[in-house]
């Protein structure tokens, strides 16, 4: 390692031709070793692919320390198969965790499965990303090139699947503890029965599985406290598997509870994609798949309440002028309290949703303090249910918040009227959302009606707050008070004038 560090410091342009020729074999050997140790090159501290740029990937890894069921429901081409599912699986199989790792660690060899939709996708995607290409030696024996995520020196005995060319059935992988992990490769086309049997410490499902397969995998990891990793683009819409995560799972960055954790990622979360690449990809995708393939949003069909593309309503953040009136809507609850702030441009009549607050399982004092940071002079419209009794001491929650310094009035809670007003604002360009409101945008993308036409009341806290803002906030909105300064006159304090 010290030699490699010294070699990197050499200015090749200052070397003689003889010196360059002498260094060439060393450089070639380093390149050969790096090609079979791909795992060690991921998420460096510096460079174009440094880990601080891949926020959603890092969040997913960290969640493995506290959650058993992890779903990366994301856009195409953001690295969810190789950079998330494959990387995490390779670490767990080998135990070669980097120094910065904060996710779950397996301290000994594990039993694992990795599965794709078909035998072909399992071979061409999962197997290739983990082990590289299949090569054949002079004696006709198959092996892996080792150019995938699992280092070549860690790859042990391979048993090949009969009846399907170049697809492994099981692979032994050397773990740093000295034992051998076992990885079995499967496909959903084999049916639920192929997922019965032995306990597993990790199962990686690349591409969305049938619900019966997912349930079988849950059973296989139940007694091992194992991990289930799902990585897919939701092309099948609000499927049974997706719905098992959304109601009781976890939106990125916001705890809801349980063993499930979901991270949603878009093209904007993939720094390796250039703007030109995004434009070319967008143009090549059928319109009905664009939301799923570019943002990881399930296709909602006729059930979508706000079937409007992000680019039509989302704007980059900007400083709100002091003369624009502001207000906020507030939805309260122990599991989630959400606030959305809005500011109105009186010249155009446009309301900009410019800030949000999104937190669960905290006392009212915590919420109130965070809200006042945005400006204790800003009035709010709160969920009218807060006028009832709180869960703690029987007092009215509205009164509690008022005593804490919040300027609040009960909001108009006409659900259908509020939805219509928001939808009209979106379609006429009179409501815009700042790009930084990630929770509000995620809720909007999944806001839908069930088969009976009723609004699905899950993961809608920010949208409820925004609805209160839209119906009641404008009437209460205030402009930012001018800052009063004391006169510099030498007159006594009580005789000094005040100026704005």
C-alpha positions, 0 to 999 in steps of 0.5 A: 500500500505504501508503494502504491501511494508513492507511485501515485505521487510520481510525475510521469512527465518528468521520467525518462523513457527508460524509467517509464519502461521500468515502471510499466510492469508495476503499473500493469500489475497494480491495474490487474490487481485493482480489476479483481478488487473492485469492491475496494474502489467503491465510495472513496473519500475523495474524487468524482464518485466520493461517498458524500455525493451518494446520500441516498446510497449511504442512507440505505446502508446505515438503515441496515443497522436497525432495519431488517427489510430494506427497499431501494425503490428508485429510478433506472441508472442510479446504481441501485443494483451494483452500487447498492444491492450488489455492494452490500451483498459483497460486503456481507459475504466477505466481511470486507467492510470499509472503515467508514461503514455504519451499517449492519456487520456480519462477523462470521460467514453467512448463508445468502441468496440473490435472485432476479426475475428470470435465470437470464437476468440473474446471470447477466445482472446479479452474477455478472456484477458480483463475480464478473464474466465466466471464463473457460481455461485450457482444460474446459473448466469454467470459472469467474474472472473476478472482475465483479464486486467480490474480490477474486481471491475470495471466490471459492468453489462454484457449483454450476446450475444444470440446464442453463448455460453459464449460471452458477447455482452456489458459490463459496466466498471467503469471509475475513473471519476464516469461514466460507459464506455460501451464496445461492443464485435463484430466479422468481420464474422458479416459483415460490417452492424454490425459496422454501427450505433453509434459513438465510442471513441475507437475501437480495431481491433484484427486480420486484418479486411476486408477493408469495416469493417475498413472504417466503424470503421473510420466513427464511430470515425470520430466525436469523435476524437476517436482512432482506434487500430489495432493489427495483424500479416500480414498473408494476405500479402500486403492487402488493410488495410496494404497498407492504412498505408504504403504509408501515415502512419508512419514507427516506429520512422519516421514521414511521416504524417497524422493520421496514425501511424504504429509500426513494431515489431519482436521477437527481440523486445520481451525480454520475448522470450528466444533464445530457444523459438525463435528457437522452434517457427521458426522450427514450422512455415512453411517457407512461413510464417516465415517472417510474424510470426517472424518479422511482415513483410507482405508476398510479394510473387513474388512482393518482390524485395529482397526476402531474409531472414534477417538472411542471410544479417544482422550482429551484429554491430562492430567497422569499422577498420580505414583502410576500405574505406568508403562512403555514399549514400544520398536521399534527399526530404522534407518529408524524407532525408535518408543517408546510410553509407558503408565500404568495407573490401578489403580482402573479397570485402564485403560492410557493411552498417553500419550507417543510417540517416533518417529524414523528414521535416528539413532544409538542415543545419540540415541534413548536421550537422548530416551527418558530425558527422559521419565524414566530410571526408567521401565522398557521392553520392547524388540523381542526382535530387539534381542538379536541383532547391531546393524548397526554393530559386531556388539554386541547392541543391547539391551546398548548401550541398557542401557549408556546407562542404559535399563532394558530387558527383551526383550518378548513378541513374540507378534504375534497374542496382542498384537493380540488383547490390544490389540483387547480393550483398545480394545473394553472401554475398558481402553486409551485413547490421548492425542490428542497421539500423532499417529503412533500414531493414524495407524498405527492407522487404517491397520493392516490384513491383506492378502487372505491374512489376514497383517498388513501389515508397513509403517508399524507401528512405533509399534503394535509398540511399543504391542503390547510395552507391552501384553504385557510392560509391565504386569509391569515398570511402576513408579511415579515415585520420590519426590523425596528432599530433604536435611534443613534440620537444622544437623547435619553432612551425614553425620548428617542424616536423609533424608525423602521 
